[in-house]
């Protein structure tokens, strides 16, 4: 399930090598590297500020989660309407998309009951 996401993350980062996950202790020992990566992401996002793409999505099943994740990995802002999904599917979808959003440095905000806006790094939404 996560192999497709792993490949997309590698493509989004412009890396040809396989992504490997480090243990928590290893990541804790490298805070400067993480901060430098975040800085470079926000700089590249600020250059693309005039080309913001917005996708409005109303998924009918969990099968659409990878399409939504692809939008996020491509740097699109997603308005996610989850009103027609059951509670368990909403929880699973939000958990997964929060993970994708966290890896790209973006944000998830609840704008109304059942509706969320997910933005890439460098895009701020005031509520």
C-alpha positions as CSV (number, residue, x, y, z in Angstrom):
1,X,0.0,0.0,0.0
2,X,2.8,2.4,0.9
3,X,5.1,1.5,-2.0
4,X,3.2,3.8,-4.4
5,X,3.4,6.7,-1.9
6,X,7.1,6.0,-1.3
7,X,7.8,6.3,-5.1
8,X,5.7,9.5,-5.4
9,X,7.6,11.1,-2.5
10,X,10.9,10.2,-4.1
11,X,9.7,11.8,-7.4
12,X,8.5,14.9,-5.6
13,X,11.8,15.2,-3.9
14,X,13.6,14.8,-7.2
15,X,15.5,11.8,-5.9
16,X,16.2,8.7,-8.0
17,X,17.3,6.6,-5.0
18,X,14.9,4.7,-2.8
19,X,13.6,6.4,0.3
20,X,14.6,4.8,3.5
21,X,13.1,5.6,6.9
22,X,15.4,6.3,9.8
23,X,14.6,5.4,13.4
24,X,13.4,8.1,15.8
25,X,16.8,8.3,17.5
26,X,18.6,8.8,14.2
27,X,16.2,11.6,13.2
28,X,16.5,13.3,16.6
29,X,20.3,13.5,16.1
30,X,19.9,15.5,12.8
31,X,17.8,18.6,13.5
32,X,19.8,20.9,11.2
33,X,19.3,18.8,8.2
34,X,15.5,18.8,8.7
35,X,15.4,22.6,9.0
36,X,17.5,23.1,5.8
37,X,15.1,20.8,3.9
38,X,12.1,22.8,5.1
39,X,13.7,26.1,4.1
40,X,14.4,24.8,0.6
41,X,10.8,23.6,0.2
42,X,9.3,26.9,1.2
43,X,11.7,28.8,-1.1
44,X,10.6,26.7,-4.1
45,X,7.0,27.2,-3.1
46,X,7.3,30.9,-2.9
47,X,8.5,31.0,-6.5
48,X,5.4,29.2,-7.7
49,X,2.9,31.4,-5.7
50,X,1.3,32.7,-8.9
51,X,0.4,29.2,-10.2
52,X,-1.8,27.9,-7.4
53,X,-3.9,25.0,-8.5
54,X,-7.0,24.1,-6.5
55,X,-8.8,20.7,-6.6
56,X,-12.2,20.3,-5.1
57,X,-12.7,16.6,-4.2
58,X,-15.8,14.8,-2.9
59,X,-14.7,11.1,-2.5
60,X,-17.3,8.4,-2.5
61,X,-15.0,5.7,-1.2
62,X,-11.5,5.0,0.2
63,X,-10.4,4.0,-3.4
64,X,-9.9,7.7,-4.2
65,X,-7.4,8.3,-1.5
66,X,-4.3,7.8,-3.8
67,X,-5.7,10.3,-6.3
68,X,-6.0,12.9,-3.6
69,X,-2.5,12.1,-2.3
70,X,-1.2,12.6,-5.8
71,X,-2.8,16.0,-6.0
72,X,-1.1,16.9,-2.7
73,X,2.3,15.6,-3.8
74,X,2.0,17.6,-7.0
75,X,1.6,20.8,-4.9
76,X,-2.1,21.4,-5.4
77,X,-4.4,22.8,-2.8
78,X,-7.3,20.4,-2.1
79,X,-10.7,21.2,-0.8
80,X,-11.9,17.9,0.6
81,X,-15.7,17.4,1.2
82,X,-16.2,14.2,3.3
83,X,-19.9,14.5,3.9
84,X,-21.0,11.3,2.2
85,X,-18.4,9.0,3.8
86,X,-19.0,7.0,6.9
87,X,-17.2,7.9,10.2
88,X,-14.6,5.2,9.9
89,X,-13.7,6.0,6.3
90,X,-13.4,9.7,7.3
91,X,-11.0,8.9,10.1
92,X,-8.9,6.6,7.9
93,X,-8.8,9.1,5.1
94,X,-7.9,12.1,7.3
95,X,-5.2,10.0,9.0
96,X,-3.6,9.1,5.7
97,X,-3.8,12.5,4.2
98,X,-2.5,14.1,7.4
99,X,0.6,11.9,6.9
100,X,1.0,12.9,3.3
101,X,0.5,16.6,4.2
102,X,3.1,16.4,7.0
103,X,5.7,14.9,4.7
104,X,5.3,17.8,2.2
105,X,5.3,20.5,4.9
106,X,1.6,21.5,4.3
107,X,-1.4,22.1,6.5
108,X,-4.8,20.6,7.0
109,X,-7.6,22.9,8.3
110,X,-11.2,22.1,9.0
111,X,-13.3,24.9,7.4
112,X,-16.8,23.5,8.2
113,X,-18.3,20.2,9.4
114,X,-17.1,17.6,6.9
115,X,-15.0,20.0,4.8
116,X,-11.3,20.4,5.0
117,X,-8.7,22.5,3.1
118,X,-5.3,20.9,2.6
119,X,-2.6,23.3,1.4
120,X,1.0,22.6,0.3
121,X,4.0,24.2,2.0
122,X,4.1,28.0,1.6
123,X,0.4,28.5,1.3
124,X,-1.4,30.0,4.3
125,X,-5.1,30.1,4.8
126,X,-6.7,32.3,7.5
127,X,-9.9,31.1,9.0
